[in-house]
Amino acid sequence: METKIPRNINDLSQKGIMNLFQGKEVSLFGVKISKIVESLNVELQNIKIEERRTDLVFLLEDDSLLHLEFQTDYKQRDLTRFLIYDALIHEQHKQRKVTTVIIYSAGIKRKDFALNFETLIYCPYVIFLEEIDGDEILQELEDKSLNKQSFDVEDILNLLFNSFMKSDILEPEERAIRLIKVANAIEDLDVREMAKATTIGIMGKFLPVEQMMKLSEVLMMIDPLMALVNKVAEEVAEKKVAEKIAEKLDEKVAEKVAEKAVEKDLETAKKMLEKQLNVSLIAEITNLNLAVIEDLQLQL
């Protein structure tokens, strides 16, 4: 099974997409969907596979459901998993119609994405970001921001998913920096901050743990959205990364404790010196270096 996506990243992406596209007609890279009404947190019950949580599900204006899945690799069995998801979503939500869109990041070539069981055919919409020139689109977005042109719905979509489109020239770190700078040029404050947050949230769905942690360090240096970026990176981190963070925190705590202990020993040594006790005895009791105690004696 794939690494489970942390709940806060689901919420971040879901809330961002809803706020950015609520009440708007959206064509999701050619797949036209009705207006978003609300996001749904779907936890699938009575399902005998490890991952029971869908990526994103939205209630649409036409009373149907939009089910989005983000994938970085292709496994044929994933289609069976999504079919089970859709059947359960349909059952749990008043038998509403479900439209499923699977978004594959760059590197996944177009394949046959349909299941045919004779009496049942499952054919979700599939988007291959490998087929979209991310470098060209990023340049168009940068030109728009430089010319202070307003961003439409399609521009926002291109901004959110640009990190996972095909690129022949940009490293992920450089592209992330340029995307955040483009987002910073959006005039509407609410849209600007939500676009940045959602871009980061979607990055957390696609990018490996180590790369997400590295990107968080880069973005924190260039963008005021420090707390959010850091939170996403920490939540994305697997156990080994979390342990490294814990080690660093333990080191800092140990340093603070040691500093307090030294301060206490110095105060004790001063009092002993004032009572004219032997410096060797003071060193033994306080664990301070003999030279430190002698220097302290000269200061009194």
C-alpha positions, 0 to 999 in steps of 0.5 A: 500500500502507499504511504497514508496521507496525513489527515491535515494535508487532506484537510488543507488541500480540500479546504483550499480547493473548495474556497478557491473554486466554490461557486465557480464553473470549473474545467479540471484539465478538460473535465468539466464539473459542476460548481462545488458546494461543500467538501466532504470528509469521507471515512470508508467503513467495513472495507478490508484494505489498509487505506480507507480514506479517499483523497478528496470528495466534494458535493457539487451543485447538481447534487452529485459527488466529485472524487479526486485521487492524486497518484505518483505511480501506476498500479492496475489494482488501484483502479479496483480500489477506487471502484470499491471507494466509489461504490461505498461513497455512492452508498454512504451518500444517499446514492448520489452519482459519483464522478471520479478524476484520477490525477497522475503526476509527471512521469506516468505515461498514458495507459488503458485506465478502465476495468471491464467485468462484462456486466460492469464497466468502470472508467474514471476520468484520468489526467496525465500531468506528464502531457502538460508542459509545466515550464511553458505554463509557469512562464505564462503565469509569471508574465501575468503576475509581472503585468499585474493581470488578474488570474482566472480559474484556469490560472489558479488550477495551473498554479496549484498543479504546476509542480507535478506537470512535465518539466525539462529544465526546472528542479523541484526546489526552483519551481516551488520558489517561482510558484510561491512568488507567482502566488504572492502576486495575486492581488486578492489577499484571501485568494493569495494566501489560500492559493499558497496554502493549497499549492503546499498542501497538494505538494504534500500529496505528491512529493516524497517525504525528504523532498517535502522537508527540503522544500519546506526549508527553502520556502520558509526563507522566501515566504511569510507562510512559515508556520504553515509550510513547516506544519505541512512538512512535519506532518508529511514526515515519516517516522524516521524524519520525525525521529530526527526532529525529536533528536534535535529537540532533545539536544536543545532541551539537554542544552537548556538543562545543562545551562541551568545546571551550570548556573546553579553550580556557579551560585553554589560555588560562590556561596562556598567561596564566600565561606572560604571552603577549599576550592578542590572540595568545591570542585568535587561537590559542584562538578565544576572545573577547578580552573572555573572555580579559581577564576570565580574566586578572583572575581569575588 
